[in-house]
Amino acid sequence: MIVAASIYALLVLIWAATPLAIVWSVAEVHPMWVLIIRYFGASIIALFLLMLMRNPLSFDAVSFKSYVAGSLNLIGAQLFIYLAANYLTSGLMALIFGFSPLIAGLIGHVILKTHKLVALQWLGMAIAVGGLSFVFADSADSKVNPIGIVLMVISMISYISSIFWVKQINAPLKPMSQATGSLMVSAIGSLLLIPFIWQHFPTAMPSAQAMIGFIFTMILSSIVAMLCYFWLIKRLAASTVSLSNVMTPVIALILGATLNHEHISPNAVIGIAVVMLGIVMYFWKEWRQQYFSRV
């Protein structure tokens, strides 16, 4: 239990710190160059780990299709997150991305018809959206740009689409093989960006802060968090893992304010608390069912 709790805490901290690491890494280098280098570096590390674990990396049609679906979360979702880093603070990026499970539930209910949302979940969504709107309204004179919000929404849609697509393909792949294949597809796909960003090729070594952000995203966000997540998914209930969606934005906002001097006004704190309340209400049914199933 101590091991699981430690890994869970590590995962939450990595996810919470990732938006700040992205903001730091793109402060001096073009976001797309950072993304390209990150994916090639992470692919090499993942391949090395795959060899150590002696896991196969299949290249049949179904496996390759699953790699492409997984890459939609990487080169798709992450691309727009990196672009949004120029318009939003790390705390707001984390707060917006915290809506991912709510949007996934909405898609599953309205479009895919895979499950039905109850009244409490609808109310939780409405409260969370209201709280987020309050945060944006209070931050109107700070670093909040509609372009950044749109980019984050596109990122969430790509992330959620990737999850549904990988699940629909259901390839017989081990988690590390799936992740490595998706990283490789993302790295190769990112090469298509080079003709558009060649003029922004980095010519000087970035600062220590930017390097810390870059190394953090390449190793911890791309590799360590992935291994922690899949390890926890196999051993804990999905409802327990989903609790991270409540904790991560709060910790991210604290990290942004502490380490990056991102301003959080008292009214914004109230709005953030309302968002967290809405997310808790959305997951309450699942958490309650999980609790009573153990009693």
N, C-alpha and C positions, 0 to 999 in steps of 0.2 A: 504493500500500500504506500509506503514511503517513497519507493522508486517511482510509482505511477504519479504520485503527487508532485514529486520533483520534476519529472518530465513534463507534466501538465503546466507547472509554473514556468518552466523554461519556454515552452511553446507560446504561452500567453505573452511573456516578456518579449520574445522575438517578434511576434506579430504586432505588438504594441509599438516596438521601436522601429519597425521597418519603414513606416511613413517618414519618420524623422531622418532615417538613414538615406532614404531616397532624396529628400529635400537637400541634405548635405552633399550627396554625391553629384547632384546636377547643378550645384551652385556655381561651379567654374568650368564644367565640361558640358557640351551639348547632350541633352537627355538621351538621344538615340545612340550616340557613341557609347555612353555609359551602359545602355541596355545591351548593345552588341557585345561589348567586352564582358559584361556580366554573364551572358548566356554561354559564350564560348568557354570562359573560365569554369563556370558551373558544370558544363558538359564534360570537360576533362576530369574534374574532380569526381563527378558521378560515375563516369566510365571506370575510373580507378577503383572506386568503392564497389562497383558491380563486379569487377574482377576479383576483389578480395572476398566478396560474399559468394562468388561462384554462381551468380544468377545469370540465366541466359538472356540474351537480347534478341528476340525473334524479329524477323523482317518479312513475315508472311503478310498477306493482304489485310487480314483482320487486325493484326497487331499494328501495322503501319497506320491503318485508319484510326486506331485508338490513340496512337502517338499524335496524329494530326489533331484529333479532338482535344487531347490534353494540352497541346500547344496553344489552343485558343485561349486558355487560361493564362498562359505565359506571354507569348509574343502579342497576343490580342489584348487581354486585360491589362497586363503590366505596361504595355506601350502607352495606353491612355493615362495610366496612373503617373508615369514619368512626365508626360506632357502636362498633366494637371498640377504637378509640383511647382510649376512656374506661376500658378495662379492662386493656390490655396495653401494655408498653413498645414503642417503635418497633422495637427490635432483634428482639424475639420475633415481632412482626407480620411482619417481613421473613422471618424464619426459617420461620414456618409457611407463608407464601405461596410459599416456595421449593419446597414439596411439589407445587405445581400441575402440573408436567410428569409427576411420578410418578402422580398421581391421573388425569391425562389418559390416560396409558399404561394404567392399570388399567381405565378405562372402555372404552378402545379394545379391550382384550383380552377383557374379560368380557361387556360389553354390546353394543358395536358390531361386534365380531369383525373389526376392520379390520387388526389386526396381532397377532402372538403374542409374548408376553414369554418370554425365556429364563431359565434358572435363575439366572444372575448378576444379572439385573434384579430377580427376586423377592428374592434375598438382599440386594441393595442397598436395596430398599424396607424389608425387615425391619430392617436395621441402622439406616437413617435414622429409622424410627419409634422404635426402641429408644433412639437418641441423643436424639431430641426428648423422649421420656418422661423420660429422665434429667435433661434441662434443666428440665422442668416440676417434677419431684420436688425438685430442688435449689433451685428458686425458689418453693417452696410458701409461704414466709413473706414474699415480696415481691409486686410488683404482677402477679400472675398470677391471673386470674379465669376460672373455667370458662365464664362467659357470653361472655367475649372469645374464647375458643377456639372455641366453637360459632359465633359470628358470623364468624370468619375461615374456618371450614370452609364455611359457607353462601356466603361471598364467593368462595371457590375454585371451588365447584360452579357458581356463576353465571358466573364467568370462563371456565371450561372449556366449559360449555354454549354460551356465546356463540361460542367458536371453532368448535366442531363445527357449530353452526347456520349460521353465516356460510359455512363451507366447503360445507355441504350445499346451500345456496341457490345459491352460485356465481354471483352477479350480475356482469354485465360492468361493474364499476365500478373507477375508479382509486382507489388507496389514500387519497388526500386527499379524494376525493368520499365514499367510504365513511365515513371518520372524521368528516367534517363533518356528514353526514346523521345519523350515530349520535349526535353531540354535540347536534344540534338536537332529536332525538327525546328524548334524555335530559333536556335543559333543559325541554322542554314537559312531559314526564312528571313532573319534579320539582315542578311546580306543584301536583300532587295532594297534596303533603305540607304545603302552607301552612296549611290549616285545622287541622291537628294541632299545628303549631308556632308559630302566630301569636303566642301569648303570650310566646314566646322571641325575638321580633324584636329584633335588636341595636339598642341605643339610644345606645351610646357607641363612640368609635373605639378599636379594640383596640390593644394594645401593638405596638411595632416588631417584636418577635419573631413575634407572631401574624400580622402583615401580611406578613412575609417568607415564612412558611409558606404563607399563602394565595396570594400572587403566584407562588411557586415551583410550587405544584400547578396553578394555572390556566394558566401559560405554559409552564413547562418540562415538567411531568409530562403535561399534556394535549395540548400542541402539539409542542414540540421533540422529546420522546422518541418520539412517534408517527412523526414524519418520519424520525428517525434509524433507528428500527426497520424501517420499510418500505424505506428506502434500503439497509440492511444485508442484509435478506432477499433482495433482488434480486441482490446481489453476493457474498454469502458463503454457505457451506454451512449448512444448518439446524443441523448438529451444532456448528458454530463459534459460532453465535448462542446455542445452548442452553447453552454454557459459562457464560454470564452467570448462570445459575441457581445456580452454585457460588460465584461471586464476590460477587454482590449481597448475600446475607444476611450474609456476613462483614464487608463494608464497612459495611453498615447497623448492625451491632452495634457496630462501632468508632465510627461517627458518633454513635450514641446515647449511648455511654459518654463520649465526648469533649465533645460539644456539649450534651447534655441530662443529664449526670451519672447515667446509667442504670448501675446496679451489675451487674457480671458477675463471679461468683465463679469461683475456679479449677476447681471441679467442673463448673460450667456451661460453661466453656471446653472441657473434655474432652468434654462432651455435644455441643457444637456441632461439634467436630472429628469426632465419630462421625457426626453428621448429614451433614456434608460428604463424608465417606468413602462413606456410603451413596449419596448423589446421584452421586458420581463413578462408583461401581460400576454404577449404573443406566444412565448414559450411555456407559460404557466401550465397549460393542459398537459403538455408532454412531460414536464418535470413532475407534476403531480401523479400522473399515471406511472411513471418510473418509480416514484417513491412508494406508492401503495402496492406496486407489484413486488416490492422487497419485503413489505410488512407481513 
